[in-house]
């Protein structure tokens, strides 16, 4: 049986930062049309969660909610994806959308 390997907090911190640096842009879908969005922020929070945010400008004439969201690398590969309805409210210009990831030490069984 192999000896367990201990991962240090320094390695975990590096993995957290690397997740944010992998993402080049975001995409979101309204109806059947995909739109590209630039990343607004990438940060590792005090609780060690990784937040990646981008803005969705609200289209003037579309009542359909945004319903799919993706984070992509520079080659266009999808790194993370989420499906949920995000409706647009009146008198709003943009919506800030966030992906949140957690990287932590698991417990051996």
LOMAR-385831 format. One record per residue (C-alpha): residue in three letters; x, y, z negated; residue number from 1. Coordinates in pm, whole numbers. Layout:
N
> ALA|X|Y|Z|NUM;
...
//
This chain:
109
> UNK|0|0|0|1;
> UNK|131|344|94|2;
> UNK|214|600|-170|3;
> UNK|-28|898|-166|4;
> UNK|109|1225|-31|5;
> UNK|50|1543|-228|6;
> UNK|-34|1853|-25|7;
> UNK|75|2174|-194|8;
> UNK|-127|2495|-218|9;
> UNK|128|2655|17|10;
> UNK|36|2407|290|11;
> UNK|-337|2454|228|12;
> UNK|-294|2833|250|13;
> UNK|-110|2789|580|14;
> UNK|-391|2571|715|15;
> UNK|-647|2833|615|16;
> UNK|-457|3109|799|17;
> UNK|-406|2884|1101|18;
> UNK|-780|2824|1141|19;
> UNK|-834|3197|1190|20;
> UNK|-543|3234|1432|21;
> UNK|-673|2952|1655|22;
> UNK|-987|3148|1744|23;
> UNK|-958|3383|2045|24;
> UNK|-1320|3485|2100|25;
> UNK|-1681|3399|2020|26;
> UNK|-1980|3316|2237|27;
> UNK|-2351|3336|2167|28;
> UNK|-2655|3232|2367|29;
> UNK|-2980|3421|2417|30;
> UNK|-3232|3211|2606|31;
> UNK|-3015|3020|2854|32;
> UNK|-2752|3293|2903|33;
> UNK|-2416|3286|2724|34;
> UNK|-2241|3611|2620|35;
> UNK|-1884|3661|2507|36;
> UNK|-1795|3857|2192|37;
> UNK|-1462|3975|2059|38;
> UNK|-1364|3866|1708|39;
> UNK|-1418|4143|1455|40;
> UNK|-1229|3989|1162|41;
> UNK|-1050|3676|1044|42;
> UNK|-977|3652|676|43;
> UNK|-909|3413|393|44;
> UNK|-1118|3520|95|45;
> UNK|-1023|3502|-273|46;
> UNK|-1227|3181|-306|47;
> UNK|-1013|3031|-22|48;
> UNK|-1298|3025|229|49;
> UNK|-1218|3137|583|50;
> UNK|-1451|3396|737|51;
> UNK|-1452|3471|1110|52;
> UNK|-1694|3743|1220|53;
> UNK|-1812|3903|1542|54;
> UNK|-2078|4150|1648|55;
> UNK|-2379|4072|1865|56;
> UNK|-2515|4384|2038|57;
> UNK|-2893|4374|2040|58;
> UNK|-3031|4380|2394|59;
> UNK|-3294|4648|2451|60;
> UNK|-3542|4441|2649|61;
> UNK|-3498|4088|2516|62;
> UNK|-3729|3952|2245|63;
> UNK|-3579|3602|2245|64;
> UNK|-3354|3530|1944|65;
> UNK|-2989|3433|1978|66;
> UNK|-2981|3060|1917|67;
> UNK|-2631|2914|1963|68;
> UNK|-2296|3039|1846|69;
> UNK|-1944|2920|1925|70;
> UNK|-1585|3001|1838|71;
> UNK|-1340|2931|2121|72;
> UNK|-963|2916|2168|73;
> UNK|-770|3097|2445|74;
> UNK|-826|2804|2685|75;
> UNK|-1204|2814|2639|76;
> UNK|-1223|2504|2421|77;
> UNK|-1505|2517|2166|78;
> UNK|-1358|2496|1816|79;
> UNK|-1678|2532|1614|80;
> UNK|-2044|2554|1705|81;
> UNK|-2369|2629|1525|82;
> UNK|-2733|2622|1634|83;
> UNK|-2983|2849|1457|84;
> UNK|-3234|3115|1556|85;
> UNK|-3126|3470|1479|86;
> UNK|-3407|3709|1572|87;
> UNK|-3342|4071|1663|88;
> UNK|-3505|4337|1445|89;
> UNK|-3635|4670|1568|90;
> UNK|-3413|4976|1517|91;
> UNK|-3093|4772|1485|92;
> UNK|-2800|4814|1724|93;
> UNK|-2591|4511|1632|94;
> UNK|-2585|4200|1418|95;
> UNK|-2269|4088|1239|96;
> UNK|-2244|3709|1266|97;
> UNK|-2013|3501|1048|98;
> UNK|-1867|3153|1055|99;
> UNK|-1747|3036|712|100;
> UNK|-1513|2742|663|101;
> UNK|-1377|2576|353|102;
> UNK|-1043|2396|324|103;
> UNK|-987|2224|-7|104;
> UNK|-828|1920|-165|105;
> UNK|-1050|1614|-159|106;
> UNK|-1066|1361|-440|107;
> UNK|-935|1011|-375|108;
> UNK|-1179|730|-442|109;
//
